[in-house]
Amino acid sequence: MKYSDRILNTPSSFIRDILKVLDAPDIISFAGGLPNPVSFPIDALKDAIDGAIRKNGSKLFQYSTTEGYLPLRELIAEKYRKKFGLDVRPEDILITNGSQQALELIGTVLLDKGDKVLMEEPGYLGAIQAFSLSEPEFLSVTLQDDGLDVDKLEDVLKRHPVKLIYSVPNFQNPTGLTYSMEKRKAIRELVSKYDLAFIEDDPYGELRFRGESLPYIGAGYLENSILLGSFSKTVTPGMRLGFLITKNAQLMRYLVTAKQGSDLHTNIFTQYAICEYLLNNPYEEHVRKIVELYRSQATAMLDAMGRYFPDTVSYTKPDGGMFIWATLPEGQAAMDLFPKAMEQKVAFVPGDPFYVSRRGVNTMRLNYTNATPEIITEGIRRLGSIL
């Protein structure tokens, strides 16, 4: 059988592949981007599901509209109006099967083969994978401690007809870095001069345990802004409920058309359940508990890295989110260390999958949200013995 070029050229998810072999109870895994299961509001979700069924009956089990459950979209719109001062209305929101589907829909609507997509370097593997299905040409701009290198961004935009830019401005995956206010303003001013789509993926923004919340780069400012959000990191990842926000009405029409061809609509049962949960539970209080949990786990990992990692290894110190990014000495490939780490029953993600063109890189991603401080400390001790 002959397969399409697009699937042959789309990378498999290294993280998903290695998670299959990390089920052994004696392996300490910093590889996944998994929320801590103790943060799942299981009892409240049970009540929400029961309440949604009592109130709405068979509607939870019927086909529904492509755009998504209107009361849920109204709640999301209200949140962004109150918290960020954005003029978001229900018609500006599309409920998706996680943020990952939103990325695929954007690629379907905006990208033809060979179109240029600009990524952060390093960048989110899931976005690289989703956009690869449209067979674009990837360009990348180095991510500095406070956001994209604006000079390099300007140079790339001058030399190439970039179709879209993808960014994760808050607690970026994989680095954990956050764009500064100065960088946000500079990037906004630069991007406003070009006819392109600017995507801000913000699944981690509410998970801030240090510093003040910052305004978005494009949302509320740029005509072709696309903002992605999710309930996966704050309520439950298993329900796969995400959303896309854009004020560009024509773009939204095309996205809805693409979603109709993809899956008709997002699981309506979970939309009713999440809406009922949000209406009847103190969501912000729940998120604060998650933030405190992740603060303690991040602190445990950073303290252990300071104790057990050699001085030749540098690493980010995130203000929130789920990840720490470590950089080894120049010339030392993190991928070569992975089998040695597995011998010591500890796992991480080598940096290679987060680059569109580089291999054998000296970087690694560590996730701290899915282990206790004691297990984190032991896992970092094992990694330190290898390093």
C-alpha positions in Angstrom: 0.0 0.0 0.0 1.3 3.5 -0.9 0.9 6.1 1.9 0.6 9.9 1.5 3.6 12.1 1.5 2.0 14.1 4.4 1.9 11.2 6.8 5.3 9.9 5.7 6.8 13.3 6.5 5.0 13.8 9.8 7.1 12.9 12.8 5.8 10.5 15.4 5.5 11.9 18.9 8.7 10.8 20.7 7.0 11.6 24.0 3.9 9.4 23.2 6.2 6.6 22.0 8.4 6.5 25.1 5.4 6.8 27.5 4.4 3.3 26.3 7.5 1.8 27.8 7.5 3.9 31.1 4.6 2.0 32.8 6.9 0.0 35.1 6.3 1.0 38.7 10.1 1.3 39.4 10.7 3.9 36.7 10.7 7.6 37.8 9.4 9.5 34.8 9.9 13.2 34.1 9.1 12.6 30.5 5.3 13.2 30.1 3.5 16.5 30.4 1.0 15.0 32.7 -1.1 17.0 35.2 -1.0 15.5 38.7 -4.0 13.2 39.1 -4.6 14.3 42.7 -5.7 17.7 41.1 -8.6 16.1 39.2 -11.9 17.2 40.9 -13.4 13.7 40.6 -16.3 14.1 43.1 -17.3 17.5 41.7 -17.2 16.1 38.2 -19.4 13.2 39.2 -21.9 15.7 40.6 -21.6 17.8 37.5 -22.3 14.9 35.2 -25.3 13.8 37.3 -26.6 17.4 37.3 -26.1 17.8 33.6 -28.1 14.7 32.9 -30.9 15.6 35.2 -31.3 19.0 33.7 -30.8 18.2 30.0 -31.6 14.5 29.6 -31.1 13.2 26.1 -29.4 16.4 24.8 -26.1 15.0 26.3 -26.3 12.0 24.0 -27.4 13.7 20.8 -25.5 15.3 17.9 -24.9 19.0 18.5 -23.6 22.2 16.8 -20.1 22.4 15.4 -19.2 25.6 17.2 -19.8 24.1 20.6 -22.3 24.3 23.5 -23.4 27.9 23.7 -23.6 28.2 27.6 -20.0 26.9 27.8 -18.8 29.4 25.2 -20.6 32.2 27.1 -18.7 31.2 30.3 -15.4 31.2 28.5 -16.1 34.6 26.9 -17.1 36.0 30.3 -13.8 34.8 31.8 -11.7 36.5 29.1 -13.7 39.7 29.3 -13.3 39.9 33.1 -9.8 38.6 33.6 -8.1 40.1 30.5 -10.4 42.9 29.4 -10.8 41.2 26.0 -13.8 41.8 23.8 -14.6 38.1 23.5 -18.1 36.9 22.5 -19.5 33.4 22.2 -19.3 33.7 18.4 -15.6 34.2 18.7 -15.1 30.8 20.3 -14.8 27.3 18.8 -14.8 24.4 21.2 -12.3 21.8 20.0 -11.1 18.3 20.9 -8.2 19.7 23.0 -5.9 22.4 21.8 -4.2 19.8 19.6 -7.3 19.7 17.2 -7.3 23.5 17.1 -3.7 23.3 15.7 -4.7 20.8 13.1 -7.7 22.9 12.0 -5.5 26.0 11.7 -3.1 24.1 9.5 -6.0 22.8 7.4 -7.4 26.3 6.9 -4.3 28.4 6.5 -1.5 26.2 5.1 -0.7 24.8 1.6 2.2 22.6 0.9 5.4 24.7 1.2 3.9 27.6 3.1 6.2 29.0 5.8 5.5 28.4 9.5 7.6 30.2 12.1 8.2 28.3 15.3 10.0 29.1 18.5 13.3 27.2 18.9 12.9 25.0 20.8 9.2 24.7 20.1 6.2 22.6 21.2 6.4 19.1 19.6 2.6 18.8 19.3 2.4 21.9 17.1 5.3 20.7 14.9 3.4 17.4 14.5 0.0 19.0 13.8 1.3 21.5 11.2 3.5 18.9 9.5 0.3 17.3 8.2 -0.1 20.3 5.9 3.5 19.9 4.6 4.8 23.4 5.3 8.3 24.7 5.4 9.3 25.3 9.0 11.4 28.4 10.0 12.6 29.0 13.6 13.7 31.8 15.8 15.7 31.3 18.9 13.8 31.6 22.2 15.7 33.8 24.7 15.2 34.0 28.4 12.5 36.6 27.9 10.9 35.5 24.6 11.7 35.3 20.9 14.8 37.0 19.7 13.1 40.1 18.1 16.0 41.0 15.8 16.1 37.5 14.3 12.3 37.5 14.1 12.4 40.7 12.1 15.1 39.4 9.8 13.1 36.2 9.1 9.9 38.2 8.4 11.7 40.5 6.0 13.2 37.6 4.1 10.4 35.1 4.0 6.6 35.3 3.4 5.6 33.7 6.7 2.0 32.5 6.8 1.7 32.0 10.6 3.7 32.3 13.8 3.1 29.9 16.7 4.0 30.9 20.2 3.5 29.7 23.8 4.1 33.0 25.7 3.4 31.7 29.2 5.6 29.0 30.8 6.5 27.7 27.3 6.6 24.0 26.4 9.3 22.7 26.5 11.4 25.4 28.3 9.1 26.8 31.0 10.1 30.3 30.0 7.7 33.3 29.9 7.8 36.3 27.5 8.5 39.6 29.2 6.2 42.6 28.9 8.9 44.4 26.8 9.2 41.4 24.4 5.4 41.1 24.1 5.1 44.8 23.0 8.0 44.5 20.6 6.7 41.4 19.0 3.2 42.8 18.7 4.5 46.0 17.0 6.6 44.0 14.6 4.0 41.4 13.7 1.3 44.1 13.1 3.2 45.2 10.0 2.7 41.8 8.3 -0.2 39.9 6.9 0.0 36.7 8.9 -1.8 34.7 11.6 -0.3 35.0 15.1 -1.1 32.0 17.4 -0.8 32.2 21.1 -1.2 28.8 22.7 -1.9 29.3 26.4 -2.7 26.0 28.2 -0.5 26.9 31.2 -1.2 30.6 31.8 -3.4 30.0 34.9 -0.6 27.9 36.5 1.5 30.9 37.7 3.1 30.5 41.1 5.3 33.6 40.9 5.0 37.1 39.5 2.1 38.9 37.8 -0.1 37.8 34.9 0.8 39.6 31.7 -1.3 40.7 28.7 -1.4 38.6 25.5 0.7 39.6 22.5 -1.9 39.3 19.8 -5.3 38.7 21.5 -7.1 42.0 21.7 -4.5 43.8 19.5 -3.9 42.0 16.2 -6.5 41.4 13.5 -5.4 37.9 12.8 -4.8 36.8 16.3 -5.7 33.2 17.4 -5.7 32.4 21.1 -5.9 28.8 22.2 -7.0 27.6 25.7 -7.8 24.3 27.4 -9.3 22.7 30.4 -6.8 19.9 30.3 -4.3 21.5 32.8 -6.9 22.8 35.3 -9.8 20.3 35.3 -9.1 17.1 33.4 -7.0 16.2 30.3 -9.0 13.0 29.6 -12.1 14.9 28.5 -10.1 16.5 25.7 -11.8 19.9 25.9 -10.1 22.9 24.4 -11.1 26.1 22.6 -10.0 28.5 20.0 -10.7 32.3 20.1 -10.4 34.7 17.2 -12.2 37.9 16.3 -11.6 37.3 12.6 -15.1 36.2 11.5 -14.1 34.9 8.1 -11.3 32.8 9.6 -13.8 31.4 12.1 -16.2 30.4 9.4 -13.5 28.5 7.6 -12.4 26.8 10.9 -16.0 25.7 11.5 -16.1 24.2 8.0 -12.9 22.4 8.6 -14.1 21.0 11.9 -17.4 19.8 10.2 -15.2 17.8 7.9 -13.1 16.5 10.7 -15.5 15.3 13.5 -18.8 17.3 13.1 -18.5 18.6 16.7 -16.6 18.1 20.0 -17.9 15.5 22.5 -21.1 17.2 23.7 -21.4 15.1 26.8 -18.1 16.5 28.2 -19.1 20.0 27.2 -22.3 19.8 29.3 -20.4 18.2 32.1 -17.6 20.9 32.2 -20.2 23.7 31.9 -22.1 22.3 34.9 -18.9 22.0 36.8 -17.9 25.6 36.2 -21.4 26.8 37.2 -21.4 25.1 40.5 -17.9 25.0 41.8 -15.2 27.5 42.8 -13.0 27.1 39.8 -10.5 29.8 40.8 -10.1 28.3 44.2 -9.5 24.9 42.6 -6.8 26.3 40.3 -5.1 28.0 43.3 -4.7 24.6 44.9 -3.1 23.2 41.8 -0.8 26.2 41.6 0.4 25.6 45.2 0.9 21.9 44.5 3.0 22.7 41.4 5.0 25.3 43.3 6.1 22.7 45.8 7.0 20.2 43.1 8.9 22.8 41.0 10.8 23.9 44.2 11.7 20.3 45.0 13.1 19.7 41.5 15.0 23.0 41.4 16.5 22.3 44.9 17.5 18.8 43.9 19.1 20.0 40.6 21.1 22.6 42.6 22.2 19.8 44.9 22.9 16.9 42.4 23.5 18.4 39.0 27.1 19.5 38.1 27.8 23.2 37.6 28.3 22.6 33.9 24.5 22.0 33.5 22.3 25.1 33.4 18.5 25.1 33.6 15.5 27.4 33.6 13.7 28.5 36.7 10.0 28.8 35.6 7.4 31.1 37.2 4.7 28.6 36.6 3.6 25.8 34.3 4.9 22.3 34.2 8.5 22.1 32.8 12.1 22.8 33.4 14.6 22.9 30.5 18.2 21.8 31.2 21.2 22.5 29.0 24.2 20.2 29.1 27.8 21.2 28.1 28.3 21.9 24.4 28.8 18.7 22.3 27.0 16.4 24.8 23.9 14.9 23.2 21.0 14.4 25.6 19.7 11.6 23.4 22.9 9.6 24.1 22.2 9.9 27.8 18.6 8.6 27.6 19.5 4.9 27.6 21.9 5.4 30.5 19.1 7.1 32.4 16.7 4.3 31.7 19.3 1.9 33.1 19.0 4.0 36.3 15.2 3.8 36.1 14.7 7.5 35.4 13.3 9.1 32.2 13.3 12.5 30.6 12.7 13.9 27.1 15.8 14.7 25.1 15.6 18.0 23.3 15.7 16.7 19.7 11.9 16.4 19.1 11.5 20.1 20.0 13.6 21.4 17.1 12.5 21.4 13.4 16.0 20.9 12.0 18.6 20.2 14.7 19.6 16.8 16.0 22.0 15.6 18.7 21.2 18.7 20.8 22.5 19.2 24.4 19.1 19.9 26.0 16.4 18.0 27.8 12.9 18.6 29.2 11.9 17.7 32.7 8.3 17.6 33.9 7.8 18.0 37.7 4.0 17.9 38.1 3.4 14.1 38.1 5.6 13.0 41.1 5.9 13.7 44.8 8.7 15.9 46.0 10.4 12.8 47.5 10.3 10.9 44.2 11.4 14.0 42.3 14.5 14.3 44.6 15.4 10.7 44.1 14.9 10.9 40.3 17.1 14.0 40.0 19.8 12.3 42.2 19.8 9.5 39.7 20.1 11.8 36.7 22.8 13.8 38.5 24.9 10.6 38.9 24.8 10.2 35.2 25.5 13.8 34.3 
